[in-house]
């Protein structure tokens, strides 16, 4: 509700952790006012970089209008990449919430599992996890399926959510912040530029058509900037019970923070948008 309530909540969390013998407490993706409270309470702050796309106000008219906001070389590159996928005979369909069928989930998991195995890792989520998501949180999932000659060959799974703005605090549809999050993808066939189409262009086009204000592409990948996902500083807060360990981490974070600040400055000079 206010700074005093925020500080009281954090102190209660810390007290519970200490009484329960917890070794650490981690708060991820905190907002600026929460980060300030955490710092005042002695928690260590860590800054990292993600890449997010933001819709304009009142929103792009369509995908072509979005492309017009980009520099000529970026606009040309995106059109070329989309054309390669279309010329390969690939078409997309999307399904949201309860419209994602059990067979769709099976196909997605096949793609998801294969991607991990190709990188020498076992998938850390099993098929039952996604069954539970379909049963309990269906409205928060959006699935894109790439098909060629009527046969599915790839898929990408997007998480979606909406929440009231802090200014309104109400669930008025006009004051909702609507966000999509890129999560998982996989392909059973290799098609040039299919990853970009499935993971960026299809979700961005959907966000524009449905009035979503933000698409978070996740961590890593400066290649996302060429697709108009810009660098954003994200903050987490950490408390460690062991004093020596906490001191070592604090010294590391101080050095890392200087590097992150310089990295953001460097990325800020490489905007994909038209100047002016």
C-alpha positions in Angstrom: 0.0 0.0 0.0 2.8 2.4 0.9 6.5 2.6 1.9 5.8 1.8 5.6 3.7 -1.3 4.7 6.4 -2.4 2.2 9.1 -2.1 4.9 7.0 -4.0 7.4 6.4 -6.8 5.0 10.1 -7.2 4.2 11.1 -7.1 7.9 8.5 -9.9 8.6 10.0 -12.0 5.8 13.5 -11.5 7.1 12.5 -12.3 10.7 10.8 -15.5 9.5 13.8 -16.6 7.5 16.1 -16.1 10.5 13.8 -17.9 12.9 13.3 -20.8 10.5 17.0 -21.3 9.9 16.8 -20.3 6.2 20.2 -19.9 4.5 19.0 -17.2 2.0 16.1 -15.1 0.7 15.9 -14.1 -2.9 13.4 -11.6 -4.4 13.4 -11.6 -8.2 12.3 -8.9 -10.7 11.6 -6.3 -8.0 10.3 -2.9 -9.0 12.3 0.2 -8.2 10.4 1.2 -5.0 10.7 -2.4 -3.7 14.4 -2.4 -4.5 14.9 0.8 -2.5 13.2 -0.8 0.5 15.4 -3.9 0.1 18.6 -1.8 0.0 17.6 0.1 3.1 17.0 -3.2 4.9 20.5 -4.4 4.0 19.7 -6.8 1.2 22.1 -7.0 -1.7 20.9 -5.8 -5.1 21.8 -7.5 -8.4 21.2 -6.0 -11.8 21.0 -8.0 -15.0 19.8 -7.3 -18.5 16.8 -8.6 -20.4 15.4 -7.7 -23.8 11.8 -6.4 -24.0 9.5 -5.1 -26.8 7.1 -2.3 -26.0 4.0 -1.4 -27.9 3.4 2.3 -28.6 0.5 4.3 -27.2 -2.2 3.9 -28.3 -0.6 0.9 -30.0 0.8 0.0 -33.5 -2.0 -0.3 -36.0 -0.6 -3.5 -37.4 2.8 -5.3 -37.9 3.6 -3.2 -41.0 3.1 0.0 -38.9 5.6 -1.5 -36.4 8.1 -2.2 -39.1 7.8 1.4 -40.3 9.1 2.5 -36.9 12.4 0.6 -37.5 15.5 1.7 -39.4 15.6 0.7 -43.0 18.2 -2.1 -42.6 16.3 -3.7 -39.7 13.0 -3.4 -41.5 14.5 -5.0 -44.6 16.1 -7.8 -42.6 12.9 -8.8 -40.8 10.9 -8.9 -44.1 13.6 -11.1 -45.7 13.5 -13.5 -42.7 9.7 -13.7 -42.8 9.7 -14.3 -46.5 12.2 -17.2 -46.2 9.8 -19.0 -43.8 6.8 -18.3 -46.0 8.6 -19.4 -49.2 9.5 -22.6 -47.4 5.8 -23.4 -47.2 5.5 -22.9 -43.5 2.2 -21.6 -42.1 1.3 -20.8 -38.5 -1.7 -21.3 -36.4 -2.2 -20.2 -32.8 -4.3 -21.5 -29.9 -4.9 -19.9 -26.6 -6.1 -21.3 -23.2 -8.7 -24.1 -23.4 -8.4 -24.1 -27.2 -4.9 -25.7 -26.8 -5.8 -29.4 -27.2 -4.1 -32.4 -25.6 -2.6 -33.3 -28.9 -1.2 -29.7 -29.2 0.4 -30.1 -25.8 1.8 -33.5 -26.8 3.3 -32.0 -29.9 4.7 -29.0 -28.1 6.3 -31.3 -25.5 7.9 -33.3 -28.2 9.5 -30.1 -29.6 10.5 -28.9 -26.1 12.1 -32.2 -25.2 14.0 -32.5 -28.4 15.5 -29.0 -28.1 17.0 -29.9 -24.7 18.2 -33.3 -25.8 19.9 -31.7 -28.9 21.9 -29.5 -26.4 22.9 -32.5 -24.3 20.5 -31.8 -21.5 17.4 -33.5 -20.1 14.3 -31.2 -20.0 13.7 -29.9 -16.5 9.9 -29.9 -16.9 8.1 -33.1 -17.6 4.9 -33.7 -19.6 2.8 -33.8 -16.4 3.8 -30.2 -15.6 2.2 -29.0 -18.8 -0.9 -31.2 -18.1 -1.3 -29.3 -14.8 -0.8 -26.0 -16.6 -3.6 -26.9 -19.0 -5.8 -28.0 -16.2 -5.2 -25.1 -13.8 -3.7 -22.1 -15.7 -4.9 -22.6 -19.2 -5.8 -18.9 -19.7 -2.1 -18.0 -19.2 -0.8 -19.9 -22.2 -0.6 -19.1 -25.9 0.8 -21.7 -28.4 2.0 -21.1 -31.9 2.3 -24.2 -34.2 4.3 -24.1 -37.5 2.9 -26.4 -40.1 4.2 -27.5 -43.6 1.8 -29.3 -45.9 -0.5 -29.7 -43.0 2.1 -31.4 -40.8 3.3 -29.6 -37.6 7.0 -29.1 -37.6 7.7 -26.6 -34.8 6.0 -24.7 -31.9 6.6 -21.9 -29.4 4.9 -21.5 -26.1 4.2 -18.0 -24.8 3.0 -17.1 -21.3 0.5 -14.2 -21.1 -0.8 -12.2 -18.1 -2.6 -9.0 -17.2 -2.6 -6.9 -14.0 -4.0 -3.6 -12.9 -1.7 -0.5 -13.1 -0.5 0.7 -9.7 -2.3 4.0 -10.5 -5.7 2.3 -10.8 -5.5 -0.7 -8.5 -8.7 -1.9 -10.1 -9.4 -4.7 -12.6 -10.8 -2.2 -15.1 -9.9 -3.6 -18.6 -8.9 -0.1 -19.7 -6.3 0.1 -16.9 -4.8 -3.4 -17.3 -1.2 -3.9 -18.2 -1.1 -6.9 -20.6 2.3 -8.7 -21.0 3.5 -11.7 -23.0 6.5 -13.7 -22.0 8.6 -15.8 -24.4 9.2 -19.2 -22.8 9.9 -22.3 -24.8 10.3 -23.4 -28.4 11.4 -26.4 -30.4 11.4 -27.7 -34.0 11.4 -31.2 -35.6 12.7 -29.8 -38.9 15.2 -27.2 -39.7 14.0 -24.2 -41.7 16.0 -21.1 -42.2 14.8 -18.3 -39.9 12.0 -20.4 -38.4 13.2 -19.6 -34.8 12.8 -15.9 -35.4 9.4 -16.3 -36.9 8.1 -18.6 -34.1 9.6 -16.9 -31.2 9.5 -13.2 -32.2 7.5 -12.2 -35.2 4.4 -14.4 -34.6 4.2 -13.3 -30.9 4.8 -9.6 -31.7 2.1 -9.7 -34.4 -0.3 -11.3 -31.9 0.6 -8.7 -29.2 -0.2 -5.9 -31.6 -3.5 -7.4 -32.7 -4.6 -8.0 -29.1 -3.4 -4.8 -27.5 -0.6 -6.2 -25.4 1.8 -3.5 -24.2 4.9 -5.6 -23.6 6.6 -8.7 -24.8 9.5 -9.9 -22.6 11.9 -12.1 -24.6 13.9 -13.1 -21.5 17.6 -13.0 -20.7 20.6 -13.2 -23.1 20.7 -12.7 -26.8 21.7 -9.4 -28.2 20.3 -10.6 -31.5 16.9 -9.7 -30.1 17.7 -6.0 -30.5 17.5 -6.4 -34.3 13.9 -7.6 -33.7 13.1 -4.4 -31.7 13.5 -6.0 -28.2 15.5 -3.4 -26.3 17.7 -3.9 -23.3 16.1 -3.4 -19.9 17.8 -3.5 -16.5 16.1 -5.9 -14.1 16.8 -6.0 -10.4 16.8 -8.8 -7.8 17.4 -8.5 -4.0 19.3 -11.1 -1.8 19.8 -11.9 1.8 22.4 -14.5 2.9 22.6 -15.8 6.4 26.4 -16.6 6.4 28.3 -13.3 7.0 31.5 -14.3 5.1 29.5 -15.6 2.1 27.4 -12.5 2.1 30.5 -10.3 2.1 32.1 -12.2 -0.8 28.9 -12.0 -2.9 28.6 -8.2 -2.1 32.1 -7.6 -3.4 31.4 -9.6 -6.6 28.1 -7.7 -7.1 29.9 -4.4 -6.9 32.3 -5.3 -9.7 29.5 -6.9 -11.7 27.3 -3.9 -11.4 30.0 -1.6 -13.0 30.1 -4.0 -15.9 26.3 -4.1 -16.3 26.1 -0.3 -16.4 28.7 -0.1 -19.1 27.0 -2.9 -21.1 23.7 -1.0 -21.0 25.4 2.2 -22.2 26.9 0.3 -25.1 23.6 -1.4 -26.1 21.8 1.9 -25.8 23.8 3.2 -28.8 22.5 0.5 -31.1 18.8 1.2 -31.3 17.0 -0.6 -34.2 14.5 2.3 -34.4 14.6 5.2 -36.9 16.3 8.2 -35.5 14.0 11.1 -34.7 
